Amino acid sequence: MFKSSVYTYLSVIVIFYSVNLKAQSFGFGCLGLVGGYAGYSYQIYKPTGLNTYIQTFNLIRKDSIKGAMQNFGKSSGYRVGINFFRADLKGFILTAKGFYQSLGEENDASVVSPYGTYSNTNFDFNLRSWGIGLDLGTSLTHSLSWKVIDASLLFNSAQFTNTTNYPNGQTDINTYKTDKQVLGYTVGTGFILAIIGHYVSLEGFAGYTYLKIDMVKQDNGTYLAVNESSSTEMKNFIDKGGFNAVIQLNVGFPL
């Protein structure tokens, strides 16, 4: 699905570039700009259920663990997307966009046995999101614009993988996923700094992301429990989102 979106995006760029070779005299072009972007994204979130699971994991192994498993709550990754159009409307800049985002965070812990051998456990969290959004801004100077409001609707899917490597070469892998996409949103503000006219720019965003994922499960239908010693299903895997920041490079073509 993601590869298909990339191919579609490249096709759109080629088509619009081929039919807009001549210079335009209306700022962004007669109808505005179309283009793509890529950048870095950072997300704070509150995984109450997951961190409670980790606390029990450390407690069970308190006499043998070497470097306790750390809590989760700060993920980072990449974002790529398309600006469907960016139009200058009497001093206000309106942008409609779509994007794909992949964020991750992982932690490790080692446990020593009475025989002096070590096993290593890795917890890996991944959050993948498809988003659509709008932002409305205004020019402050010739090269700097302020995005007064930037809002997006998110379609999230999460995955949590627990991998343990034992000294004898055995590896246990347990993967838990959301069984459907979970809705969320982001809202915030930002800036656009022109590098080459309207056509190459650096863009930044800072705001709040609403994120809530109650449960994750294995392919066989087994839900992640509140801890490894319990059969009670965890229902607060991620309680809430938090601060989100994005920095990206935009490339646009006139319509």
Disulfide bonds with the S-S distance in Angstrom:
none
